[in-house]
Amino acid sequence: MTAVAGLVAIGLSVAACSTGGTGSRDEGAARVDETAAAAPSPAAQSSSGDPRSAARVDPIALLKADPKIGERFKDDLKPCVADSYPVDASYGNLTAGVAPDVVVNVMTCGDAVGIGTYVYRKEGDRYENVFMAEDAAVYGTIDRGDLIITKQVYAKGDPVAYPSGEDVITYRWAGNRFTQHDWVHNDFSRAVDGAVEPSPSEPAEN
């Protein structure tokens, strides 16, 4: 974990794609007045309906309108190329809401390192931020109704492409907030996939 701060610095230095977030983490529900406006979309699709017909939202609009996200982060959220932002969006049923929930992941442009994961739940005609994790090398996914947060773990000297391990944390919606359900830590081998470069051999003596 000693190199996490260094990795955050890498993310901050990537041109036009760095985060200025506070690095805080909120696993609870947002207040009712802290809602992010969604981009114009058709009427909400029932969570029990066909997910393929679920209305899509503009993840950039969600982030920009979210009062829980720092202004510096919003200012730094710019396209990497043309109008292509380093943002992924996933749709699924996490909170048994009236419409599919939206998981938004923000990454750096250069290394595609995750720097923020946000979950939005439909409340009336708006989307409410109900989970956020702003950290180095974080990424969120949906797995059969669970929110899966993966965090890469770096030891001193680890290159960005080869972390020493990862934490996989499972969250489930309970009442009006996400609670941690499971945690798994994986240590990666240092002898495969080029993670460790062989030391140069000593020259033979004549």
Number of C-alpha atoms within 10 A of each C-alpha: 12 11 17 18 12 15 20 19 14 17 25 20 14 16 14 16 26 25 28 19 19 12 16 10 13 16 14 15 18 19 11 9 8 16 22 23 20 23 16 13 11 10 10 16 16 15 18 12 12 9 15 8 9 19 15 18 18 13 23 21 14 23 23 19 18 21 16 17 20 16 15 13 19 19 14 17 23 19 15 16 9 7 8 10 19 21 19 15 19 16 21 21 21 25 24 15 15 17 25 26 24 24 25 23 25 28 25 26 22 14 12 14 23 25 27 25 25 23 24 28 25 22 16 10 12 16 23 25 29 24 20 25 20 23 24 26 24 23 26 27 19 19 12 9 14 19 26 20 18 21 21 23 23 23 14 12 12 17 14 14 10 19 22 21 17 18 16 17 18 21 20 17 18 10 9 11 15 21 15 14 12 11 13 10 14 12 11 14 13 15 10 9 9 10 16 13 10 8 6 6 6 6 6 5 4 3
